Amino acid sequence: MSERADLGMFLHGAIILFIGYLCGFPLGFGMGDDPTEDVHFWRVAHSGLVAGGVWSIATGAAVRRLSLGTRGASTLAWSVAVANYGFLVNGFVRVAAEKPGNAGQLLSLAVLGTFAVASAASLLAAAVTFAGAFLALRANAPASRAA
């Protein structure tokens, strides 16, 4: 397996992590005590994107330990990236859709579509990670002894 999959996850994880940290700035500048929907958005954006960035970086570090071929590693890398960017776009499209006067059908479909794509990519990443970890553990299992 090439280094491309894990380096890609490091890069995209760092980008998402950076954006997540930037989303925390409004909370640090006095917005944190205000219980409005705007504060809720920035809290979710900050914590969700930071978690997504860490997920991507951790998966990039672990991918070489998994029993995945080149295609499996590439699928894992792309599904993690699509999930993270999908949730990023979803949050901002959702805010646009909730603004007064913007509740059009197209924005509602964009909210649903970005969430569906990000969720499906997350499930795919989890399934590939599970399969790769299971196969790696199985390949490294000690041989059973005949008594």
C-alpha positions, 0 to 999 in steps of 0.5 A: 500500500502506498503512503498516499492514503495515509498522507491524504487523511493527514492532510484533509484531517489537518484542514478540517481540524483547522476549520474546526478550531476557527469555528471555535473563535466566536465562542471564545469572544464572549458568545459562549454564554448566550443560549441562542441557535447561533451559539449552538451552531458554532459549538456543534461546528467547532466540536464536530469538525475538531472530532472529524479532523482527529478521526481523519488523522487517527485513521491515517496513522492506523491504516497501515495496521489494517489488512487493506489492499490499495483499493481498500485504503483508498476507499477508506481515505476518500470516505473519511474525507467525503464524510468530513467535508460533507458534514462541513458543507451540511452545517453551512447549508443548514444555516443558509436554509434556516435564515428567514426568506431562504426556506426554498425547496432547493436548499432543503434538498441540499441540506438533506443531500449533504447529510445523506452523503456524509452519513453514508461516507461515515458508515462506509469508512466505519465498515472498511475500518472494521473489516480491515481491523478484523482481518488484521487481527485474524491474520495475527491470531496465534495458532491453536494448539492441539491438546 
